Each structure stands twice: as C-alpha cells, then as structure tokens.
Amino acid sequence: ETQTGLEELGLAMSAAREAGAPCIIGSLAYDVTLDGSTFRTMMGVDPERAAEFMEEQGADIAALNCGTGMDMTWARQAVLRYKEATSLPVMAQPNAGLPRLVNMKVVYDETPDEMVRGVAPLLDAGANIIGGCCGSTPDHIRAFKGAMDLYLSQHA
C-alpha cells in the first residue's frame, strides 16, 4: 500500500514479513516537485535511497505507486532511478492522471488508450511489473496486459 517515508515503509514490510507474506513489496508514493524538475516522497525520500532501503530491509520487489503528478513518464524516471540503485525487480503503478473534483466526485482523466502508450517505455526502463493506482480501472489493466504481451513478443 501507499507509504511515504522509510520508517513507515520499514514497519509495513516488517509487519508483512511477520504475517507470513510470501512476497514482500516495498512501495513508496512520489510527488513531482512544484517546479516540475524532479520528484520525491512527501517525506523527502528520493528513489535511489528508497530502492537501497528496500533492498537492505529484504524486499523482494521495489515498487512505486500513486503520488501527485506521477504519470507514466515520471514513473519511467522512477524505474530508471530504482534500477540504478538496486538489483531487485521493479513494479510501477502510476495514477491515471491528476484527480479533479467534478460534482463532488473525484475523476481521473487518463484513458486506457492514453496510459498504454507508457507501457513500452516503462518496460524499456526495466520495469518487471506494471499496474495502475488511483483512477485506473480493469480496462486500464487489460490494456497494459495487451501492450506488455505485444512488447514481450517483439523482444523475445
């Protein structure tokens, strides 16, 4: 689930391990900075430190999900930075755009067709697992699977 700091992440991973989870996924949510130059968690953690921490704490997978502005393009950057810092498999679960409030309902505007364009770049960056977070639907995930199947058939 969404974590924003290393202490919180460490506690969650420890609890999962104690509960007998067969796979420990360390996952953090990132926010794009106001000037749009980079991203980090709300607690100031950059992807490299996060990936190192996940590996040190015994994660099986280093992941990113959610966050403000973390679209497919920013998720690709996070995957690249994770891959520089760890040999763990990497999972990316970006949001379907930025949330908007419409008639008291939260709406995410990125369609499956829009998001699926980011699948091949995520795979090229080294992502091993791709999913979706806020605003994604079963249609998004089906589109991702189709794009991943096509990519893998062309890169086998």
C-alpha positions, 0 to 999 in steps of 0.5 A: 500500500501507499507509504511515504517515508522509510520508517513507515515503509520499514514497519509495513514490510516488517509487519508483512514479513511477520504475517507470513507474506510470501512476497514482500513489496516495498512501495513508496508514493512520489510527488513531482516537485512544484517546479516540475524538475524532479520528484520525491516522497512527501517525506523527502525520500528520493528513489535511489535511497528508497530502492537501497532501503528496500533492498537492505530491509529484504524486499523482494520487489521495489515498487512505486505507486500513486503520488501527485503528478506521477504519470507514466513518464515520471514513473519511467524516471522512477524505474530508471532511478530504482534500477540504478540503485538496486538489483531487485525487480521493479513494479510501477503503478502510476495514477491515471492522471491528476484527480479533479473534483467534478460534482463532488466526485473525484475523476481521473482523466487518463484513458486506457488508450492514453496510459498504454502508450507508457507501457513500452517505455516503462518496460524499456526502463526495466520495469518487471511489473506494471499496474495502475493506482488511483483512477485506473480501472480493469480496462486500464489493466487489460490494456497494459496486459495487451501492450506488455504481451505485444512488447514481450513478443517483439523482444523475445 
